[in-house]
Amino acid sequence: MLLATDITPLDWHRMLWSDEAPPLFLLEVVLRCLLTYLMVIGVLRLTGRRGVRQLSIFELSIILALGSAAGDTMMYHDTPLLHALLVFAVVSGLYWAFNRATEKFPRFSDWLEGAPVLLVEDGRIQIEEFRRQNLTQKELFGELRQFQVEHLGQVRRAYIEATGNVSVYFYEDDEQRAGLPIWPERLNQIQQQVTAAAPYACACCGYVRELPAGGVARCPVCAADEWILAEKTRRVA
């Protein structure tokens, strides 16, 4: 395949510079880096902690921001190395500046990366905080099952960390209580009108109350009207 223009291999002028762009274009590259970096961080904030997972928001943003610059420079003959070098320098500088800012200003760090958030307390999901985290009940229960949790009555407190990981603290064996079962098979046994008198857990938040046979009720915590027979088994680690 013939190229539209002749290319001289190892032409350092072409590799470092572009005849199609004036020197002032380097300032535009700096501005593009700044705006793109901020957009990447903004998108990562919107996706929530589970989108970041393990990597810090800065580590992920620098990977995304530098990926295109590195790939274009390696593949395309008309992408000057000097432009790519400037991109790397500006993005690395932004990475350093944002990291320093989070160390110096804790509130900025909490806003950007997020502070630990309490999701489960005393065997009940904290609905308001839970809904702010862009999480689903399925995702939360999947995380808890990794800790061999069978029902929320075994969980004293559970936090979602800034990394997106979930930290769990358990009741002692003699302190465990009845709670919302989190096995998928049990979650399919939702009832609005219960068939037998027993402790039932709200299928939404995990609040447990005694319901009579044939009884219907709304949860006093979250106002949901679906119930699951509460589980009482002790946790086996």
C-alpha positions, 0 to 999 in steps of 0.5 A: 500500500502506497502512502500519500506522502513519502516518509523518511525513516528515522527523521528526527524532525518529523518524530519530534515536531509537526510541520502542521502545528505551530509552536504555540500548539504546545500550549493547547496540548497543555490545556487539552491535558488539563481539561481531559484529566478533569473530565476523566476524574469526573466520569470516575466520580460518577461511576462510583467506588465500585467502578474504581475497585482496588486502584485509587481514582488517581491511579486509574485516571493516569492510566486512562489519560496516558493510554491514548497518548502512548498508543498514538505515539507508538503507532502513528507516524504523524504524532510527534514525540515532543507532543506526547512527551508534553502530555506525559509531563502535564498529566504526571504533574497533575497527578502529583498536584492532586495527590499533594492536595488530597494529603493537605486538604482532608475534605478535598480528599474525602470529596474526591476519593470518598470516605468510608461509608457505613452501609450496614449497622446492627444487622440493618442496611442504612438505606439513605447511605446505601442509595448514595453509593450507586450500589445494588443490593445484589452487589452488597450481598455478593460482597458479604457472602465472600465473608461467609455471611448468611444473614444480616443478623450476623453483621454488626457493621459493614463499610464501603471503603474509598477503594470500593472494597467492603469491610465487615465487623461481626457480632460475637456468637452469643450476640447474633440475632435474626436477620435478612437472609442473603442467599439468592435462593432465600431472596426469592421467597419474598412475601407480602402476606406472610403464611405463618407467625414468625420473625420476618425481615424487611426485604429492602433494609433488613429490619426484623419484626414479628408478624402474625399468620396472614399479616401484612405490614409496611416496614417502619424504617423504609416503608417497604411491604415485602418480607422474608422469613428471618434467618437465625443461624450462626456464622461459621467462618 
